[in-house]
Amino acid sequence: MHVIDSHTGGEPTRVILSGGPDLGEGSIEEQAQRLARDHRDFLTAVLAEPRGQPAMVAALLVPPKNHDSATGVIYFDIAAVIGMCGHGTIGLAVTLARLGRISAGEHRIDTRAGQVGITLHDANSVTVRNVESRLVKQGLNVEVPGFGTLSGDVAYGGNWFFIIEPSPVAVDSSNIRKMTDLAVIIRETINAQGPVGPGGEMIDHVIFQQNVPDPAVHSRSFVLCPDDTYDRSPCGTGSSGRLACLAAKGLLEPGVVITHESVIGSRFDLSYQPGAAGGVIPTLRGQAHVMAEATLLFDPADPFRHGIVL
């Protein structure tokens, strides 16, 4: 299996160029459903230890569905096949450029969530124009032992988010373990109440948001991903959901650029324009760096050929 690894603001992406499973014909949504249903061992083999690591997201290349798209892609982590991945799209663009498949300028990529636009500025800098994002429900309360009633917003940005602002815990790297444990409880509690999306979608990410004293930074966030690890980057789809919330509340005007920071200090520049369906079209700019190119081997005699799954 031929892969190229990159990181976007510290969050790794593994682009799978060849050697993936046969997902058949149909839409990317149909192919993604087959991947999730029939190839669970593939997800863990690629991303779990010893070949991967918990924070890594994979980008499985598939044929594009639109004639003007450079490629199609299905994103997944160890726990789930996801709709869209902002940091992964930045990493994918840099990887495609390294391979000579795209050059500087504008391109399109087909994802499970829909077609997204990218601008490759140079070897490392990419702008992503995400799918239309929206505030779904404002002020949803959840009871958490030890914290009482916490209120947050449900937002869609290519994935499904519960965003709490201000954060009940200081968004600082020293609190990553505490925030992770709390966010897992919050997600489980919300999802126990039933779906949040019109198609039965559940919350897959939780965001703790807070302002920071640095005047150059609008805000900082901690993001819990579906695999119960935290996002090292500012999270592209999470940032998209946040932009939708700010726009819906009248807290940010179209076209105004803000800088958003992750819990480890990496940054995206964000802005939006109004969307056709009443949401927003988010734009995020970040940097990715290629780290490795490798051939993954899966020896039938290897007891951990499907990864270490505890």
C-alpha positions, 0 to 999 in steps of 0.5 A, a space after each residue: 500500500 503506497 501512502 504519503 504522510 503529512 501534518 497540518 498544524 500538527 495533525 497528521 494525514 495519511 493519503 492512500 494512493 494505492 492498495 485500498 479495498 475495492 469499493 465498487 461503483 456509485 457515489 462517494 457516499 455509497 462507497 464510504 458506506 461500503 468502506 465503513 460497513 465491510 472494511 473495518 479491519 482496513 481502517 484499523 490496519 492503516 491507522 492504529 498502532 503499530 503502523 499509525 497513531 491515534 490522531 491520524 486521519 486517512 485520505 483514501 483516493 477514489 475516482 472523482 465524480 465531477 469532471 472538474 475535480 482533481 480527485 475524489 477522497 474518502 476520509 476516515 479515522 480509526 473510529 469512523 468514516 467521516 464526511 469531510 476533513 479540513 486539515 486533511 484536505 490541506 494535507 491532501 492538496 500539498 501531497 497532490 502538488 508534491 506528486 505533480 498532480 496539481 499545480 499552484 492555483 484553484 482546484 476542486 475535490 469531491 468528498 463525501 460531504 460534497 465538492 470543495 474548492 482548494 487554492 494551492 498558494 505554494 508548496 505548503 500553503 492551501 486555502 479550502 472553500 468548504 461545503 455550506 455550513 450552518 448553525 443547527 440548534 442554538 442553546 442545547 443544554 446537557 447535564 454533566 456530573 461535576 459541571 452542572 448544566 452546560 449549554 452549547 450549539 449544534 453545528 454542521 461544517 462537513 461533520 457534526 459538532 457540539 460547540 461550548 463557548 466559553 469552555 468549562 475548562 481553560 483551553 490550554 495544553 496542560 488540560 488536554 486530558 481533562 478536556 478529553 474526558 469531559 468531551 467524551 462524557 458530553 458527546 455520549 450524553 447528547 447522543 443518548 438523547 437521539 440524533 441531531 441531524 435530519 438524516 439521523 446524524 449524531 454528534 461526532 465532535 465536541 469543541 470547547 471554545 474560548 477567547 485569548 488575550 493575544 490581539 492577533 488571535 480571535 479565539 482558541 479551541 479544543 476539539 474532540 474527534 470521533 476516535 476520542 483523540 484531540 485535534 492538533 490543528 484548529 480543525 477545518 470542519 469545526 472552524 466551519 461550524 464555528 463560522 456558521 455560529 458566529 454568522 448566525 448570531 451576528 458576531 462576524 460579518 462576511 469577508 472578515 478574516 479572523 485567526 483561529 488557534 488550536 490547543 497546541 498553538 497552530 493556526 488557520 485564517 478563517 472567513 465566510 460568505 453567505 451560502 445559497 441555503 441560508 448557511 455560510 461558505 467557509 474559507 480556511 487557510 493553513 499550512 501542511 508539510 509532507 513528512 514521509 512516503 512509504 509502502 505499508 506491508 501487511 504480512 499474513 503471519 503478522 498478529 497485528 496486521 489489522 492494527 492493535 485494537 484493544 
